[in-house]
Amino acid sequence: MKKELFEKNPILKLTFDFSLMVISYCEQLDGLKNYIISRQLLKSGTSIGAKAMEAQNAESRADFIHKMKIAAKEGEESQYWLWLCEYANSYPGCIPLQNKLEEINKVLGKILATSKNKSPLVI
């Protein structure tokens, strides 16, 4: 892994750290035999960073925006699963995950707003 890549890119760092948190939380859920939500959260929660990473090699600004929008959608889906975990009686607390995800969603929102507002490239 290129550690420098994550240190220089805040969204990659945030999403990588979040993915590690999600993996740990889902292992807890699996231990409690809460497999269905665990699998859904694992997929959507780790996909945020995967899509952000994929966007780093976008073919165009439009492609970059598209990939970051998918990352944002995965963030919204992850939020839904975390809300279910928060309100279900038999699930462990997930406030740290929700806080980290809120931070990620804010950064993604700023990235998308900034990317959309840039004028076309002039060569």
C-alpha positions in Angstrom: 0.0 0.0 0.0 1.2 3.5 -0.8 1.0 5.1 2.6 1.9 8.5 1.1 -1.2 8.3 -1.1 -3.5 8.2 2.0 -1.5 10.8 3.9 -1.8 13.3 1.1 -5.4 12.7 0.2 -7.9 13.4 3.1 -10.8 11.5 1.6 -8.8 8.4 1.0 -7.4 8.5 4.5 -10.9 9.1 6.0 -12.5 6.3 4.0 -9.7 3.8 4.6 -9.9 4.4 8.4 -13.7 4.1 8.2 -13.4 0.8 6.3 -11.2 -0.6 9.0 -13.8 0.5 11.6 -16.6 -1.1 9.6 -14.7 -4.3 9.3 -14.1 -4.4 13.1 -17.8 -3.6 13.8 -19.0 -6.2 11.3 -16.9 -8.8 13.0 -18.7 -7.9 16.2 -22.0 -8.3 14.5 -21.0 -11.7 13.1 -20.1 -12.8 16.6 -23.6 -11.9 17.6 -24.9 -13.8 14.6 -26.3 -10.6 13.1 -25.1 -11.6 9.6 -27.6 -9.9 7.3 -27.0 -6.3 8.4 -23.3 -7.1 8.9 -22.9 -8.1 5.2 -24.9 -5.1 3.9 -22.9 -2.7 6.0 -19.6 -4.3 5.1 -20.3 -4.0 1.4 -21.5 -0.4 1.5 -19.1 0.9 4.1 -16.0 -0.4 2.4 -17.2 0.6 -1.0 -17.1 4.3 -0.2 -13.3 4.2 -0.1 -13.0 1.8 -3.0 -15.0 4.3 -5.2 -13.0 7.3 -3.9 -9.8 5.4 -4.8 -11.2 4.5 -8.2 -12.0 8.2 -8.8 -8.3 9.0 -8.4 -7.7 7.5 -11.9 -10.8 9.0 -13.5 -10.7 9.5 -17.3 -12.2 13.0 -17.1 -13.8 15.4 -14.6 -17.2 14.0 -15.4 -15.9 10.5 -14.7 -14.4 11.7 -11.4 -17.7 13.4 -10.4 -19.6 10.2 -11.3 -17.4 8.0 -9.2 -17.5 10.4 -6.3 -21.3 10.5 -6.5 -21.3 6.7 -6.3 -19.1 7.0 -3.2 -21.6 9.4 -1.7 -24.5 7.1 -2.5 -22.6 4.2 -0.7 -22.2 6.6 2.2 -25.9 7.2 2.4 -26.6 3.5 2.2 -24.1 2.9 5.0 -25.9 5.6 7.1 -29.1 3.7 6.7 -27.6 0.4 8.0 -26.0 2.3 10.9 -29.3 3.8 11.8 -30.8 0.3 11.9 -28.0 -0.8 14.2 -28.4 2.2 16.4 -32.1 1.6 17.0 -32.1 -2.2 17.1 -32.0 -3.4 20.7 -29.6 -6.3 20.1 -26.9 -4.4 18.2 -23.7 -2.9 19.8 -23.3 0.9 19.7 -22.1 2.5 16.5 -21.8 6.2 17.3 -18.1 6.4 16.4 -18.9 4.9 13.0 -21.7 7.4 12.5 -19.5 10.3 13.5 -16.7 9.2 11.0 -19.3 8.7 8.3 -20.7 12.2 8.9 -17.2 13.6 8.4 -16.8 11.6 5.2 -20.1 12.7 3.8 -19.2 16.4 4.4 -15.9 16.0 2.6 -17.5 14.2 -0.3 -20.1 17.0 -0.5 -17.4 19.6 -0.7 -15.4 17.6 -3.3 -18.5 17.3 -5.4 -19.5 20.9 -5.1 -16.0 22.1 -5.9 -15.6 19.7 -8.9 -18.9 20.7 -10.4 -18.2 24.4 -10.1 -14.8 24.4 -11.9 -14.7 26.0 -15.3 -13.9 23.7 -18.3 -10.2 23.1 -18.9 -8.6 25.4 -21.4 -5.5 24.1 -23.3 
